[in-house]
Amino acid sequence: MTMTRPARTITSREFNQSTGAAKRAARNGPVYITNRGRPSHVLLSYEHYREMTEDQPSIVDILGEPPGVADTEFDIPKRDDLARAAVFD
């Protein structure tokens, strides 16, 4: 179960000047880093990242074989026509 955490916003300049303070702030919740006033990055603690992703299916699960597909027969016919060199006139 994920818990709501307070967010903080800092500029990219503040982040560059004090990455330690940004990392400490990320312990309490996401830190939004802006570039020229627009959000550009989010800094999360590893713990918070794990909370967000722990019950999510992996890409392998999402793109994997749907149930029953292994039982489907699929024969690929052999091709007799071979590729030929291109002719440029």
N, C-alpha and C positions, 0 to 999 in steps of 0.2 A: 504494500500500500504506500503510495507516495503522499508525502505531506506537503502542503503549500508552504513555500519559503519566501521571505521577502526578497525583492529584487533591488539591485542598485545599478545606477548608470554612471559611467565615468567616460571621459574623453580618451581618445587614443594617446594624446599627449600625457594625461595623468597616468595612464597605464604604463607608458614608456618610462616615465619618471619614477614610478613606484610600483613595480610588479609585485613586490612583497605585500603591499597593502591590498592590492587587487586579489591576490591569492587568499589572504586572510578574510576579505569580504566574501569571497566565494564559498567559504565554509558555512556561511549563514544563508546563502541563496545565490541564484544566478547573478552575474555581473555583466550588464550590457555595456559594450564598448562602442562608442560612437566615433565616426570619422566625419568631420565637417557637419556635425549635427545630425547625422543619419546613423542608425544602428548598423554596425558592420560585423561584430563578433559577439559571442557569448562565452563567458568563462564560467565553468562549473567545477565544483569539487568532484573528484572521482566517485565519492560516495553518492552524490546527487545524480551523477550520470548513471551509475548502476541502478539506482532506484527507478530511474526513468526507463531503462532498457531491459530490466531483468525478466519481465514476463512477455517480452515481444518475440515473435517468431523470427528466426534467422532468415536471411535471403535464400538460403538453401531450402528451407521449409516452404517459403512462399513460392519459389520457382520450381520446386521439386515435382515429382510425378504425382498427378492427382490419383486418388484411390481408384483401384481397378484397372489402371492403364497398363500395368504389367501383364494383365491377362489378355490384352488385345493383340491379335496377330497382325503383323505388318510386314509384308514382303516387298522388298525393293527390287523391281525388275532390273536385270542386267542390261546395260546399254551396249549395243553393238556398234553404234556410230561413234567414231573417234573424232577428236578435234582435228581440224585441218589448218594449215598455215594460211594466214590472210594473204590475199592477192591485191596489191595496190597497182593500179594502172596509171 
